[in-house]
Amino acid sequence: MKSLRVKNIKSKWLPKSSLEVAVGECIVISGPSGVGKSLLLRAIADLDEHKGMLGIDEVSCREVSAMQWRKQVGLLPAESAWWGELVSDHMENVEAKQLEMIGLDEDALKWTIDRLSTGEKQRLAILRLLANKPDFLLLDEPTANLDPKSVSKVEKLLLDYCHNTPAGLIWVSHDTEQAERIADRRYYFDSEGLAEVVE
């Protein structure tokens, strides 16, 4: 079974941390604000300079191009980037049924980006990420700006992707109830690094 392996990853602002996530598994990371959970995800996405080992199975991220790594390991940041004027400029491989799964219809593709609410941007950014079919998803508070109904839809969408693709999820969340609903394993992250939560 394919696994994303993170061993002793660290940077100037990031304490040494290790974890492993297999496809079909959802790991939730929680912890205080400002300790570096977003930086950890950026390091795993190989966007920030870091030390330590990152790899999928026995293949290190240093053995593949940055583009290849980020195709396999997709990051959903807390705030997504939008560069075109229309939603359709960003949604090349998204189908109508996928839009329905997040509570939108095909008309949303014709909307301008400046018309979107924060929650709509978040849901569309998730679809955009899934369209790339990554083997592992790094999710930085993917439901933080959503109402309860949308949270439920997004959780279902991401967990279905995790189990049916299959893909591995590393999901940062401050929501304890959400973590209990979705996690196969849980980690706590603080200034000392990552520690698995044993229940």
ZAMI-810376 format. One record per residue: x, y, z of N, C-alpha, C, O, CB in turn; residue in one letter; residue number from 1. Coordinates in steps of 0.05 Angstrom, whole numbers, plus 5000, padded with zeros to 4 digits. Glycine has a CB too. Example, Ala and Ser with C-alpha at 12.3 -4.5 7.8 and 13.67 -1.06 7.14 Angstrom:
<pts>
PT; n.c1; n.c2; n.c3; ca.c1; ca.c2; ca.c3; c.c1; c.c2; c.c3; o.c1; o.c2; o.c3; cb.c1; cb.c2; cb.c3; code; pos
PT; 5264; 4886; 5156; 5246; 4910; 5156; 5264; 4934; 5156; 5285; 4934; 5169; 5226; 4911; 5181; a; 1
PT; 5257; 4955; 5142; 5273; 4979; 5143; 5258; 5001; 5157; 5268; 5023; 5161; 5282; 4988; 5114; s; 2
</pts>
This chain:
<pts>
PT; n.c1; n.c2; n.c3; ca.c1; ca.c2; ca.c3; c.c1; c.c2; c.c3; o.c1; o.c2; o.c3; cb.c1; cb.c2; cb.c3; code; pos
PT; 5017; 4976; 5000; 5000; 5000; 5000; 5018; 5025; 5000; 5036; 5027; 5016; 4981; 5000; 5024; m; 1
PT; 5012; 5044; 4982; 5028; 5068; 4979; 5026; 5085; 5004; 5005; 5089; 5015; 5019; 5083; 4954; k; 2
PT; 5049; 5096; 5013; 5050; 5113; 5037; 5067; 5138; 5032; 5087; 5137; 5018; 5062; 5097; 5060; s; 3
PT; 5058; 5160; 5044; 5074; 5184; 5045; 5089; 5184; 5071; 5077; 5181; 5093; 5055; 5210; 5042; l; 4
PT; 5116; 5186; 5070; 5132; 5184; 5093; 5146; 5210; 5099; 5160; 5221; 5081; 5153; 5161; 5090; r; 5
PT; 5143; 5220; 5123; 5156; 5245; 5132; 5173; 5238; 5156; 5163; 5229; 5177; 5134; 5267; 5139; v; 6
PT; 5199; 5241; 5154; 5217; 5233; 5175; 5235; 5257; 5183; 5251; 5266; 5167; 5234; 5209; 5167; k; 7
PT; 5232; 5265; 5208; 5250; 5286; 5219; 5250; 5311; 5202; 5271; 5324; 5199; 5278; 5276; 5223; n; 8
PT; 5227; 5319; 5192; 5226; 5343; 5176; 5227; 5367; 5195; 5213; 5368; 5215; 5200; 5344; 5158; i; 9
PT; 5243; 5387; 5188; 5245; 5411; 5205; 5255; 5435; 5188; 5267; 5431; 5167; 5264; 5406; 5229; k; 10
PT; 5251; 5458; 5199; 5261; 5483; 5187; 5267; 5502; 5209; 5265; 5495; 5233; 5241; 5495; 5166; s; 11
PT; 5275; 5526; 5202; 5281; 5547; 5222; 5258; 5551; 5241; 5262; 5556; 5265; 5289; 5573; 5208; k; 12
PT; 5233; 5551; 5230; 5210; 5556; 5246; 5193; 5532; 5253; 5171; 5534; 5265; 5192; 5577; 5232; w; 13
PT; 5203; 5509; 5245; 5187; 5484; 5247; 5202; 5464; 5264; 5224; 5456; 5257; 5181; 5473; 5220; l; 14
PT; 5190; 5454; 5286; 5203; 5433; 5302; 5204; 5407; 5287; 5188; 5402; 5270; 5189; 5429; 5329; p; 15
PT; 5224; 5390; 5294; 5227; 5364; 5280; 5202; 5347; 5284; 5192; 5344; 5306; 5252; 5350; 5292; k; 16
PT; 5192; 5336; 5261; 5167; 5321; 5262; 5169; 5298; 5243; 5182; 5299; 5222; 5143; 5339; 5255; s; 17
PT; 5155; 5276; 5250; 5154; 5252; 5233; 5125; 5241; 5233; 5112; 5242; 5253; 5174; 5231; 5242; s; 18
PT; 5117; 5231; 5210; 5092; 5216; 5209; 5091; 5200; 5183; 5108; 5204; 5165; 5067; 5235; 5210; l; 19
PT; 5072; 5182; 5181; 5068; 5167; 5156; 5038; 5164; 5152; 5023; 5158; 5171; 5082; 5139; 5158; e; 20
PT; 5029; 5168; 5128; 5001; 5165; 5121; 4999; 5147; 5096; 5012; 5152; 5076; 4987; 5192; 5117; v; 21
PT; 4981; 5127; 5097; 4977; 5109; 5075; 4953; 5118; 5059; 4936; 5133; 5069; 4973; 5080; 5084; a; 22
PT; 4952; 5110; 5034; 4928; 5116; 5018; 4904; 5102; 5031; 4906; 5080; 5042; 4931; 5106; 4988; v; 23
PT; 4881; 5115; 5031; 4857; 5105; 5044; 4855; 5113; 5073; 4837; 5104; 5087; 4856; 5076; 5041; g; 24
PT; 4874; 5129; 5083; 4875; 5137; 5111; 4873; 5167; 5114; 4884; 5182; 5098; 4901; 5126; 5124; e; 25
PT; 4858; 5175; 5135; 4856; 5204; 5141; 4868; 5209; 5168; 4860; 5198; 5189; 4826; 5213; 5141; c; 26
PT; 4889; 5226; 5169; 4902; 5234; 5193; 4894; 5263; 5199; 4896; 5280; 5181; 4933; 5231; 5191; i; 27
PT; 4886; 5269; 5223; 4879; 5296; 5231; 4900; 5307; 5250; 4908; 5293; 5269; 4851; 5297; 5244; v; 28
PT; 4909; 5331; 5245; 4929; 5345; 5262; 4915; 5369; 5275; 4903; 5385; 5261; 4954; 5354; 5245; i; 29
PT; 4917; 5371; 5301; 4906; 5394; 5315; 4928; 5405; 5333; 4950; 5394; 5335; 4881; 5386; 5333; s; 30
PT; 4922; 5428; 5345; 4942; 5441; 5363; 4937; 5471; 5364; 4920; 5481; 5349; 4970; 5435; 5353; g; 31
PT; 4951; 5485; 5381; 4947; 5514; 5384; 4952; 5529; 5358; 4968; 5520; 5341; 4964; 5524; 5407; p; 32
PT; 4940; 5552; 5355; 4945; 5570; 5333; 4973; 5580; 5334; 4984; 5586; 5356; 4925; 5593; 5332; s; 33
PT; 4986; 5584; 5311; 5012; 5597; 5310; 5036; 5579; 5316; 5058; 5589; 5317; 5012; 5619; 5329; g; 34
PT; 5032; 5553; 5319; 5055; 5536; 5325; 5068; 5525; 5300; 5090; 5514; 5301; 5047; 5513; 5343; v; 35
PT; 5055; 5527; 5277; 5068; 5518; 5252; 5054; 5496; 5237; 5067; 5483; 5220; 5095; 5510; 5258; g; 36
PT; 5029; 5491; 5242; 5015; 5470; 5227; 5015; 5476; 5197; 5019; 5458; 5181; 4986; 5466; 5237; k; 37
PT; 5010; 5501; 5190; 5010; 5508; 5161; 5038; 5505; 5150; 5041; 5497; 5127; 4999; 5537; 5157; s; 38
PT; 5058; 5513; 5165; 5086; 5510; 5156; 5093; 5481; 5152; 5108; 5474; 5134; 5105; 5523; 5176; l; 39
PT; 5083; 5464; 5169; 5087; 5435; 5166; 5076; 5425; 5140; 5090; 5410; 5125; 5075; 5419; 5190; l; 40
PT; 5052; 5433; 5133; 5040; 5425; 5108; 5056; 5436; 5084; 5060; 5422; 5065; 5010; 5434; 5106; l; 41
PT; 5064; 5461; 5086; 5080; 5473; 5064; 5107; 5458; 5061; 5116; 5454; 5038; 5086; 5502; 5070; r; 42
PT; 5119; 5449; 5083; 5144; 5434; 5081; 5139; 5407; 5068; 5155; 5398; 5051; 5157; 5430; 5109; a; 43
PT; 5117; 5394; 5075; 5111; 5368; 5063; 5104; 5371; 5033; 5110; 5353; 5017; 5087; 5354; 5078; i; 44
PT; 5093; 5394; 5026; 5088; 5399; 4997; 5113; 5407; 4983; 5113; 5412; 4959; 5067; 5421; 4994; a; 45
PT; 5136; 5410; 4998; 5162; 5418; 4987; 5161; 5446; 4976; 5174; 5452; 4956; 5171; 5398; 4966; d; 46
PT; 5145; 5463; 4989; 5143; 5491; 4981; 5163; 5509; 4996; 5172; 5530; 4987; 5115; 5502; 4984; l; 47
PT; 5170; 5500; 5021; 5188; 5515; 5038; 5214; 5499; 5042; 5213; 5474; 5042; 5176; 5523; 5065; d; 48
PT; 5236; 5512; 5046; 5261; 5499; 5051; 5259; 5483; 5077; 5249; 5493; 5097; 5285; 5519; 5051; e; 49
PT; 5270; 5459; 5077; 5268; 5442; 5101; 5291; 5422; 5101; 5303; 5416; 5080; 5241; 5428; 5103; h; 50
PT; 5295; 5410; 5124; 5313; 5387; 5127; 5296; 5363; 5133; 5273; 5365; 5140; 5335; 5392; 5149; k; 51
PT; 5308; 5339; 5131; 5294; 5315; 5137; 5286; 5300; 5111; 5294; 5309; 5089; 5269; 5321; 5153; g; 52
PT; 5272; 5278; 5114; 5265; 5261; 5091; 5235; 5262; 5085; 5219; 5260; 5103; 5274; 5232; 5097; m; 53
PT; 5229; 5266; 5060; 5202; 5264; 5050; 5202; 5245; 5027; 5219; 5246; 5009; 5191; 5293; 5040; l; 54
PT; 5183; 5226; 5026; 5181; 5208; 5004; 5155; 5193; 5002; 5140; 5192; 5021; 5204; 5188; 5006; g; 55
PT; 5150; 5182; 4979; 5128; 5164; 4975; 5139; 5137; 4971; 5154; 5132; 4952; 5109; 5173; 4950; i; 56
PT; 5132; 5119; 4989; 5146; 5092; 4991; 5176; 5097; 4993; 5185; 5111; 5011; 5139; 5075; 4966; d; 57
PT; 5191; 5086; 4975; 5220; 5089; 4977; 5231; 5111; 4959; 5256; 5115; 4957; 5234; 5063; 4969; e; 58
PT; 5214; 5127; 4946; 5223; 5148; 4928; 5222; 5175; 4942; 5201; 5184; 4950; 5205; 5149; 4902; v; 59
PT; 5245; 5187; 4945; 5247; 5213; 4958; 5237; 5235; 4940; 5238; 5233; 4916; 5277; 5219; 4966; s; 60
PT; 5226; 5256; 4953; 5217; 5279; 4937; 5240; 5292; 4921; 5236; 5305; 4901; 5203; 5300; 4955; c; 61
PT; 5264; 5288; 4931; 5288; 5300; 4917; 5294; 5285; 4891; 5310; 5294; 4875; 5312; 5300; 4936; r; 62
PT; 5283; 5261; 4888; 5288; 5245; 4864; 5269; 5252; 4841; 5272; 5242; 4819; 5286; 5216; 4870; e; 63
PT; 5248; 5268; 4847; 5229; 5276; 4826; 5228; 5306; 4824; 5237; 5320; 4842; 5201; 5264; 4832; v; 64
PT; 5217; 5316; 4802; 5215; 5345; 4799; 5194; 5356; 4818; 5177; 5342; 4827; 5208; 5353; 4769; s; 65
PT; 5196; 5382; 4824; 5177; 5395; 4841; 5149; 5392; 4830; 5130; 5388; 4845; 5184; 5425; 4845; a; 66
PT; 5146; 5394; 4803; 5120; 5392; 4791; 5108; 5363; 4795; 5085; 5360; 4801; 5121; 5398; 4761; m; 67
PT; 5125; 5343; 4792; 5116; 5315; 4796; 5108; 5311; 4825; 5088; 5298; 4830; 5139; 5296; 4788; q; 68
PT; 5124; 5322; 4844; 5118; 5318; 4872; 5091; 5331; 4879; 5074; 5318; 4892; 5140; 5331; 4890; w; 69
PT; 5086; 5355; 4869; 5062; 5369; 4876; 5037; 5359; 4861; 5014; 5365; 4868; 5065; 5399; 4870; r; 70
PT; 5042; 5343; 4840; 5020; 5329; 4827; 5011; 5306; 4845; 4987; 5299; 4846; 5028; 5320; 4799; k; 71
PT; 5030; 5293; 4858; 5024; 5270; 4875; 5015; 5279; 4903; 4998; 5266; 4916; 5048; 5252; 4878; q; 72
PT; 5026; 5302; 4913; 5021; 5312; 4940; 5009; 5340; 4937; 5024; 5359; 4934; 5047; 5312; 4957; v; 73
PT; 4983; 5342; 4938; 4969; 5367; 4933; 4962; 5382; 4959; 4952; 5370; 4978; 4944; 5363; 4917; g; 74
PT; 4969; 5408; 4959; 4964; 5425; 4983; 4939; 5442; 4978; 4937; 5456; 4958; 4988; 5442; 4989; l; 75
PT; 4921; 5442; 4998; 4899; 5461; 4998; 4906; 5481; 5021; 4902; 5475; 5044; 4871; 5447; 5003; l; 76
PT; 4916; 5505; 5014; 4922; 5525; 5035; 4897; 5536; 5048; 4875; 5533; 5038; 4940; 5547; 5024; p; 77
PT; 4901; 5549; 5070; 4878; 5562; 5084; 4865; 5583; 5067; 4841; 5586; 5068; 4888; 5574; 5111; a; 78
PT; 4881; 5597; 5051; 4870; 5617; 5032; 4880; 5609; 5004; 4904; 5609; 4999; 4879; 5646; 5040; e; 79
PT; 4861; 5604; 4986; 4869; 5595; 4959; 4875; 5618; 4941; 4865; 5640; 4945; 4847; 5577; 4947; s; 80
PT; 4891; 5613; 4920; 4898; 5634; 4901; 4880; 5633; 4877; 4872; 5611; 4868; 4928; 5631; 4892; a; 81
PT; 4873; 5656; 4866; 4855; 5658; 4842; 4868; 5678; 4823; 4873; 5701; 4831; 4826; 5666; 4850; w; 82
PT; 4873; 5670; 4798; 4888; 5687; 4780; 4871; 5696; 4756; 4876; 5717; 4745; 4913; 5673; 4770; w; 83
PT; 4851; 5680; 4748; 4834; 5687; 4725; 4810; 5703; 4734; 4804; 5704; 4758; 4825; 5662; 4710; g; 84
PT; 4795; 5714; 4716; 4772; 5730; 4722; 4747; 5713; 4729; 4732; 5720; 4747; 4765; 5749; 4699; e; 85
PT; 4744; 5691; 4715; 4721; 5674; 4718; 4727; 5648; 4733; 4750; 5639; 4733; 4708; 5667; 4691; l; 86
PT; 4707; 5636; 4746; 4710; 5611; 4759; 4720; 5590; 4739; 4737; 5574; 4745; 4684; 5601; 4772; v; 87
PT; 4709; 5590; 4715; 4716; 5570; 4694; 4745; 5571; 4687; 4756; 5552; 4677; 4699; 5574; 4669; s; 88
PT; 4758; 5594; 4691; 4787; 5596; 4685; 4803; 5578; 4703; 4827; 5572; 4697; 4796; 5625; 4688; d; 89
PT; 4792; 5569; 4725; 4806; 5553; 4745; 4796; 5524; 4747; 4808; 5509; 4762; 4803; 5567; 4772; h; 90
PT; 4776; 5517; 4732; 4762; 5492; 4737; 4761; 5475; 4711; 4740; 5469; 4701; 4734; 5497; 4747; m; 91
PT; 4784; 5468; 4701; 4786; 5455; 4675; 4772; 5427; 4674; 4758; 5421; 4655; 4816; 5451; 4668; e; 92
PT; 4776; 5411; 4695; 4765; 5384; 4694; 4743; 5378; 4714; 4740; 5356; 4724; 4788; 5364; 4699; n; 93
PT; 4727; 5399; 4721; 4706; 5395; 4741; 4680; 5390; 4727; 4672; 5404; 4708; 4705; 5420; 4759; v; 94
PT; 4665; 5370; 4737; 4640; 5363; 4725; 4616; 5374; 4741; 4620; 5381; 4765; 4637; 5332; 4723; e; 95
PT; 4593; 5376; 4728; 4569; 5387; 4741; 4562; 5372; 4767; 4554; 5384; 4787; 4545; 5386; 4722; a; 96
PT; 4564; 5345; 4766; 4557; 5330; 4790; 4576; 5336; 4814; 4567; 5334; 4837; 4558; 5300; 4784; k; 97
PT; 4601; 5342; 4808; 4619; 5350; 4829; 4611; 5377; 4842; 4612; 5380; 4866; 4648; 5351; 4819; q; 98
PT; 4603; 5395; 4825; 4593; 5421; 4835; 4569; 5417; 4852; 4566; 5430; 4873; 4587; 5440; 4811; l; 99
PT; 4551; 5399; 4844; 4527; 5393; 4860; 4535; 5382; 4887; 4521; 5388; 4907; 4509; 5374; 4845; e; 100
PT; 4556; 5366; 4888; 4565; 5354; 4913; 4573; 5375; 4934; 4572; 5369; 4958; 4587; 5335; 4908; m; 101
PT; 4581; 5398; 4925; 4589; 5419; 4944; 4568; 5441; 4945; 4574; 5463; 4956; 4616; 5431; 4936; i; 102
PT; 4544; 5436; 4934; 4522; 5455; 4937; 4521; 5477; 4917; 4509; 5498; 4922; 4523; 5466; 4964; g; 103
PT; 4535; 5474; 4894; 4534; 5493; 4872; 4524; 5480; 4847; 4524; 5456; 4845; 4562; 5506; 4868; l; 104
PT; 4516; 5497; 4827; 4508; 5485; 4802; 4526; 5496; 4780; 4545; 5511; 4785; 4478; 5492; 4795; d; 105
PT; 4521; 5487; 4755; 4539; 5493; 4733; 4541; 5523; 4727; 4561; 5532; 4717; 4530; 5480; 4707; e; 106
PT; 4521; 5539; 4735; 4522; 5568; 4731; 4545; 5580; 4746; 4555; 5601; 4738; 4496; 5580; 4741; d; 107
PT; 4555; 5567; 4767; 4577; 5578; 4783; 4602; 5581; 4766; 4619; 5598; 4771; 4583; 5559; 4807; a; 108
PT; 4605; 5564; 4745; 4628; 5566; 4727; 4630; 5593; 4713; 4651; 5601; 4704; 4628; 5543; 4708; l; 109
PT; 4606; 5606; 4709; 4605; 5631; 4695; 4609; 5655; 4713; 4612; 5678; 4704; 4578; 5634; 4680; k; 110
PT; 4610; 5650; 4739; 4613; 5672; 4758; 4641; 5684; 4757; 4660; 5671; 4750; 4607; 5663; 4787; w; 111
PT; 4642; 5710; 4764; 4669; 5723; 4767; 4679; 5716; 4795; 4664; 5712; 4814; 4667; 5754; 4763; t; 112
PT; 4705; 5715; 4798; 4718; 5708; 4824; 4710; 5728; 4845; 4706; 5721; 4868; 4749; 5707; 4821; i; 113
PT; 4708; 5754; 4838; 4702; 5774; 4859; 4673; 5772; 4870; 4666; 5784; 4890; 4706; 5802; 4848; d; 114
PT; 4657; 5756; 4856; 4629; 5751; 4866; 4629; 5729; 4888; 4609; 5728; 4903; 4611; 5743; 4843; r; 115
PT; 4649; 5713; 4889; 4649; 5690; 4907; 4652; 5698; 4936; 4667; 5716; 4943; 4671; 5671; 4899; l; 116
PT; 4637; 5684; 4953; 4641; 5687; 4982; 4666; 5671; 4990; 4677; 5655; 4974; 4616; 5676; 4999; s; 117
PT; 4676; 5675; 5014; 4699; 5660; 5024; 4694; 5630; 5024; 4711; 5614; 5015; 4707; 5669; 5052; t; 118
PT; 4670; 5622; 5032; 4662; 5594; 5033; 4661; 5582; 5005; 4669; 5559; 5001; 4636; 5590; 5047; g; 119
PT; 4650; 5597; 4986; 4648; 5587; 4958; 4676; 5583; 4946; 4681; 5564; 4933; 4632; 5606; 4940; e; 120
PT; 4694; 5602; 4952; 4721; 5599; 4943; 4734; 5574; 4954; 4748; 5559; 4940; 4738; 5624; 4950; k; 121
PT; 4729; 5569; 4980; 4741; 5546; 4993; 4731; 5520; 4980; 4747; 5502; 4974; 4734; 5546; 5023; q; 122
PT; 4704; 5518; 4976; 4693; 5494; 4964; 4703; 5490; 4935; 4709; 5467; 4928; 4663; 5495; 4964; r; 123
PT; 4705; 5511; 4920; 4715; 5509; 4892; 4745; 5502; 4892; 4754; 5487; 4875; 4710; 5535; 4877; l; 124
PT; 4760; 5512; 4911; 4789; 5506; 4912; 4792; 5476; 4918; 4811; 5464; 4908; 4803; 5523; 4934; a; 125
PT; 4775; 5464; 4934; 4776; 5435; 4939; 4771; 5420; 4914; 4785; 5401; 4908; 4756; 5427; 4961; i; 126
PT; 4751; 5428; 4898; 4745; 5414; 4873; 4769; 5417; 4854; 4777; 5397; 4840; 4720; 5425; 4859; l; 127
PT; 4781; 5440; 4853; 4804; 5445; 4835; 4827; 5427; 4843; 4840; 5416; 4825; 4813; 5475; 4837; r; 128
PT; 4831; 5423; 4869; 4853; 5405; 4878; 4847; 5376; 4870; 4864; 5362; 4861; 4856; 5408; 4908; l; 129
PT; 4822; 5367; 4875; 4815; 5340; 4869; 4817; 5333; 4839; 4822; 5311; 4831; 4787; 5334; 4879; l; 130
PT; 4812; 5354; 4822; 4813; 5350; 4793; 4841; 5341; 4784; 4844; 5328; 4763; 4805; 5375; 4779; a; 131
PT; 4862; 5348; 4800; 4889; 5339; 4794; 4895; 5311; 4802; 4916; 5300; 4795; 4909; 5358; 4808; n; 132
PT; 4876; 5298; 4817; 4878; 5270; 4826; 4904; 5264; 4841; 4918; 5245; 4834; 4876; 5252; 4802; k; 133
PT; 4911; 5280; 4861; 4935; 5274; 4877; 4931; 5248; 4893; 4909; 5241; 4901; 4941; 5297; 4896; p; 134
PT; 4953; 5235; 4899; 4953; 5211; 4916; 4950; 5218; 4946; 4941; 5202; 4962; 4978; 5194; 4912; d; 135
PT; 4960; 5242; 4953; 4959; 5251; 4980; 4949; 5280; 4981; 4959; 5297; 4965; 4986; 5248; 4994; f; 136
PT; 4931; 5287; 4999; 4921; 5314; 5002; 4930; 5325; 5029; 4929; 5312; 5050; 4890; 5314; 5000; l; 137
PT; 4940; 5350; 5028; 4948; 5365; 5052; 4927; 5387; 5055; 4927; 5406; 5039; 4978; 5376; 5049; l; 138
PT; 4910; 5385; 5075; 4887; 5402; 5077; 4889; 5420; 5101; 4889; 5411; 5124; 4861; 5385; 5079; l; 139
PT; 4892; 5446; 5096; 4895; 5466; 5118; 4868; 5478; 5125; 4859; 5497; 5111; 4916; 5488; 5110; d; 140
PT; 4855; 5468; 5145; 4829; 5477; 5154; 4809; 5480; 5130; 4799; 5501; 5125; 4832; 5505; 5168; e; 141
PT; 4804; 5458; 5116; 4788; 5460; 5092; 4759; 5468; 5096; 4745; 5476; 5077; 4788; 5434; 5077; p; 142
PT; 4749; 5465; 5120; 4720; 5472; 5125; 4717; 5496; 5144; 4695; 5500; 5154; 4705; 5448; 5136; t; 143
PT; 4739; 5510; 5149; 4738; 5532; 5170; 4718; 5554; 5164; 4706; 5565; 5183; 4766; 5544; 5173; a; 144
PT; 4713; 5560; 5139; 4695; 5582; 5132; 4668; 5573; 5122; 4654; 5589; 5109; 4709; 5599; 5111; n; 145
PT; 4660; 5549; 5129; 4636; 5538; 5118; 4614; 5535; 5139; 4620; 5531; 5163; 4641; 5511; 5105; l; 146
PT; 4589; 5537; 5130; 4566; 5532; 5147; 4564; 5502; 5152; 4575; 5486; 5137; 4539; 5543; 5135; d; 147
PT; 4549; 5493; 5172; 4547; 5464; 5179; 4539; 5446; 5156; 4550; 5424; 5153; 4528; 5460; 5202; p; 148
PT; 4520; 5455; 5139; 4511; 5439; 5116; 4534; 5435; 5096; 4538; 5413; 5086; 4487; 5452; 5102; k; 149
PT; 4549; 5456; 5091; 4571; 5454; 5072; 4594; 5438; 5084; 4608; 5423; 5070; 4581; 5482; 5065; s; 150
PT; 4598; 5440; 5111; 4619; 5424; 5124; 4613; 5395; 5119; 4631; 5379; 5112; 4620; 5430; 5154; v; 151
PT; 4588; 5387; 5123; 4580; 5359; 5119; 4585; 5350; 5090; 4595; 5327; 5086; 4551; 5355; 5126; s; 152
PT; 4579; 5366; 5071; 4583; 5359; 5042; 4612; 5356; 5036; 4620; 5338; 5022; 4570; 5381; 5024; k; 153
PT; 4629; 5375; 5046; 4657; 5374; 5040; 4671; 5350; 5054; 4688; 5337; 5042; 4671; 5400; 5050; v; 154
PT; 4663; 5345; 5079; 4674; 5321; 5092; 4668; 5296; 5076; 4685; 5279; 5073; 4663; 5318; 5121; e; 155
PT; 4643; 5293; 5067; 4635; 5270; 5051; 4652; 5268; 5025; 4662; 5247; 5018; 4605; 5270; 5044; k; 156
PT; 4654; 5291; 5011; 4669; 5292; 4986; 4698; 5283; 4991; 4708; 5266; 4975; 4669; 5320; 4974; l; 157
PT; 4711; 5294; 5011; 4739; 5288; 5016; 4743; 5259; 5026; 4762; 5246; 5017; 4751; 5307; 5036; l; 158
PT; 4726; 5249; 5043; 4728; 5222; 5053; 4722; 5202; 5031; 4735; 5181; 5029; 4710; 5217; 5077; l; 159
PT; 4703; 5208; 5014; 4697; 5190; 4990; 4722; 5189; 4972; 4729; 5167; 4963; 4673; 5201; 4974; d; 160
PT; 4735; 5212; 4968; 4759; 5213; 4951; 4781; 5196; 4965; 4795; 5180; 4951; 4769; 5242; 4947; y; 161
PT; 4784; 5199; 4991; 4804; 5184; 5006; 4800; 5154; 5003; 4819; 5139; 4998; 4803; 5192; 5036; c; 162
PT; 4775; 5145; 5006; 4770; 5116; 5007; 4767; 5104; 4979; 4774; 5080; 4975; 4746; 5110; 5023; h; 163
PT; 4757; 5119; 4960; 4751; 5108; 4934; 4774; 5111; 4914; 4776; 5095; 4895; 4726; 5121; 4922; n; 164
PT; 4791; 5130; 4917; 4813; 5134; 4898; 4833; 5111; 4897; 4839; 5102; 4876; 4827; 5161; 4903; t; 165
PT; 4844; 5102; 4920; 4845; 5114; 4946; 4868; 5135; 4948; 4887; 5134; 4932; 4849; 5093; 4968; p; 166
PT; 4866; 5152; 4968; 4886; 5173; 4972; 4890; 5177; 5002; 4872; 5170; 5018; 4879; 5200; 4959; a; 167
PT; 4912; 5187; 5010; 4917; 5193; 5038; 4912; 5222; 5044; 4918; 5240; 5028; 4946; 5186; 5046; g; 168
PT; 4900; 5228; 5067; 4893; 5255; 5075; 4909; 5263; 5100; 4909; 5248; 5120; 4863; 5259; 5079; l; 169
PT; 4921; 5286; 5100; 4932; 5299; 5124; 4915; 5324; 5127; 4918; 5343; 5112; 4963; 5304; 5123; i; 170
PT; 4898; 5325; 5148; 4877; 5345; 5150; 4882; 5361; 5176; 4880; 5349; 5198; 4849; 5332; 5150; w; 171
PT; 4888; 5386; 5174; 4891; 5403; 5198; 4864; 5414; 5205; 4850; 5425; 5189; 4911; 5427; 5192; v; 172
PT; 4857; 5411; 5231; 4830; 5420; 5240; 4832; 5428; 5270; 4845; 5414; 5286; 4809; 5399; 5236; s; 173
PT; 4819; 5450; 5276; 4816; 5458; 5305; 4790; 5447; 5317; 4786; 5449; 5341; 4817; 5488; 5307; h; 174
PT; 4774; 5434; 5300; 4747; 5425; 5308; 4749; 5397; 5320; 4753; 5377; 5305; 4727; 5426; 5284; d; 175
PT; 4747; 5394; 5346; 4750; 5368; 5359; 4728; 5348; 5350; 4734; 5325; 5345; 4748; 5371; 5389; t; 176
PT; 4704; 5358; 5347; 4682; 5340; 5338; 4687; 5331; 5309; 4682; 5307; 5303; 4655; 5355; 5339; e; 177
PT; 4697; 5348; 5292; 4704; 5340; 5265; 4725; 5319; 5265; 4724; 5299; 5251; 4713; 5365; 5249; q; 178
PT; 4746; 5323; 5281; 4768; 5304; 5283; 4758; 5276; 5291; 4767; 5256; 5280; 4789; 5314; 5303; a; 179
PT; 4739; 5276; 5310; 4728; 5250; 5318; 4712; 5237; 5296; 4711; 5212; 5294; 4710; 5254; 5343; e; 180
PT; 4699; 5253; 5280; 4683; 5242; 5258; 4700; 5230; 5235; 4693; 5209; 5224; 4665; 5264; 5246; r; 181
PT; 4722; 5244; 5229; 4735; 5237; 5204; 4762; 5222; 5207; 4771; 5209; 5188; 4741; 5262; 5189; i; 182
PT; 4775; 5224; 5230; 4802; 5214; 5232; 4804; 5184; 5236; 4789; 5172; 5251; 4816; 5228; 5255; a; 183
PT; 4823; 5172; 5221; 4832; 5145; 5227; 4853; 5146; 5250; 4854; 5128; 5267; 4843; 5131; 5202; d; 184
PT; 4869; 5167; 5249; 4889; 5171; 5270; 4891; 5201; 5275; 4886; 5217; 5256; 4917; 5159; 5263; r; 185
PT; 4898; 5209; 5299; 4900; 5238; 5306; 4928; 5244; 5317; 4940; 5228; 5331; 4879; 5245; 5326; r; 186
PT; 4937; 5268; 5310; 4963; 5278; 5320; 4958; 5306; 5333; 4940; 5321; 5325; 4984; 5280; 5297; y; 187
PT; 4975; 5312; 5352; 4975; 5338; 5365; 5002; 5351; 5358; 5023; 5339; 5361; 4970; 5336; 5396; y; 188
PT; 5000; 5376; 5350; 5024; 5391; 5341; 5028; 5415; 5359; 5010; 5432; 5361; 5023; 5399; 5311; f; 189
PT; 5052; 5417; 5371; 5059; 5441; 5387; 5088; 5448; 5382; 5100; 5438; 5363; 5053; 5437; 5417; d; 190
PT; 5099; 5465; 5399; 5127; 5474; 5395; 5147; 5451; 5397; 5170; 5455; 5389; 5133; 5495; 5416; s; 191
PT; 5139; 5429; 5408; 5157; 5405; 5409; 5156; 5388; 5384; 5173; 5371; 5380; 5150; 5388; 5434; e; 192
PT; 5135; 5392; 5367; 5132; 5376; 5343; 5106; 5360; 5345; 5088; 5367; 5359; 5155; 5358; 5339; g; 193
PT; 5105; 5339; 5329; 5081; 5322; 5327; 5082; 5299; 5347; 5103; 5287; 5353; 5079; 5310; 5299; l; 194
PT; 5059; 5293; 5359; 5056; 5269; 5376; 5030; 5256; 5370; 5009; 5270; 5369; 5058; 5277; 5407; a; 195
PT; 5030; 5230; 5366; 5005; 5216; 5360; 4987; 5216; 5385; 4997; 5211; 5407; 5010; 5187; 5349; e; 196
PT; 4961; 5221; 5381; 4942; 5220; 5403; 4933; 5191; 5406; 4921; 5180; 5388; 4918; 5239; 5398; v; 197
PT; 4939; 5179; 5429; 4930; 5151; 5434; 4906; 5152; 5452; 4907; 5163; 5474; 4954; 5134; 5447; v; 198
PT; 4885; 5139; 5443; 4860; 5140; 5459; 4855; 5113; 5472; 4835; 5110; 5486; 4836; 5147; 5442; e; 199
</pts>
